[in-house]
C-alpha cells in the first residue's frame, strides 16, 4: 500500500493506493474508496474503469507535477513535500510555466499579461483529441507572459502562459 499527498488547485488531496490484482487497484481519495481498473493505451493515455464508469485520461509529467486531462478539464497534481507548508505559510507548488499537456489547437486565450487571477480562473481553452480542455490557474497569480494566440497549433510541453504566484501573507 502506498500513500501520497498532492496539491490540486487550492485543495490538498490524500490518496492511498493498494494493488489488488494485475491492473486493479483499491484507491481511497479523501476518505472515499474506489475500485479502479487501469491500463496504458500508449505512453500518455490511461484507460480507466472507476467504480464501473469508463474514462480516458491523458497524463503528462512536467517536473514533479502530473497534468491530467479528464472529461474536458485539466488537473495539475503536485506532490506535497512533508513539512513544507503550514496553514499560516502555504507553499504554492504549481509550476509558473503552464505547458501544453498534449498536442492540440489553442481555441481561445482567456488572459493577457498583467492580469490578476484567482485559483481556478481560466487561462485558455485547448482542443485536443476532439475535446475542449480548459486550462486554469492553480492558485492566485498575475499573468507574466502569454506565448500563444487563438488558433495556434502546439506540441506537448510547449510553454503556453507564464504566471507569478501570489504568496499568502500571514
PyMOL commands that set and color helices and strands:
alter all, ss='L'
color gray80, all
select strands_A, chain A and resi 2-8+11-21+24-29+32-42+45-50+53-62+65-70+73-79+97-99+104-109+116-117+122-128+131-136+141-146+153-154+159-165
alter strands_A, ss='S'
color yellow, strands_A
deselect
rebuild
show_as cartoon
